[in-house]
Amino acid sequence: MPEMPGVGTKNLFLRDKNGKRHFLVSVGHDKSVDLKKLEELLDVSKLGFGSPERLQKYLGVLPGSVTLLGVINDPDLGVEVIIDKEIWSNALQCHPLVNTATLVIEPEEMKKFLEITKHELKIVDVPGRKI
């Protein structure tokens, strides 16, 4: 079977200390994100992972199925979309709201999708940490 095109992604659903700001951070599947440095970059304190209940409320998905496409379930724009600059120039592999399938989406198509959902796209150099 041929290898799937595009970059495999890892998607982190994060919240700030007070649960007022929520972030969907997409990086390459093999990148380990430095949350402390990401806090500085996003100007927030104490980033942590959102609970399964928050994940369901904001993105409408279960743990293990976090995907950029989940913002379709965020009409109130409560989630900020962050994509790592390192992967942005490639087609992205994304789950279609469940982790039993994978779609490959070109950057321009992802950009159009985010425009339709009215989510601002932030392409940043997401800090990694050595493992």
Secondary structure as UniProt FT lines:
FT   STRAND          9..15
FT   TURN            17..18
FT   STRAND          22..28
FT   TURN            29..30
FT   HELIX           35..42
FT   STRAND          48..49
FT   HELIX           52..59
FT   TURN            63..64
FT   HELIX           68..73
FT   TURN            75..76
FT   STRAND          79..84
FT   HELIX           85..88
FT   STRAND          92..94
FT   TURN            99..100
FT   STRAND          103..105
FT   HELIX           107..117
FT   STRAND          121..124
//
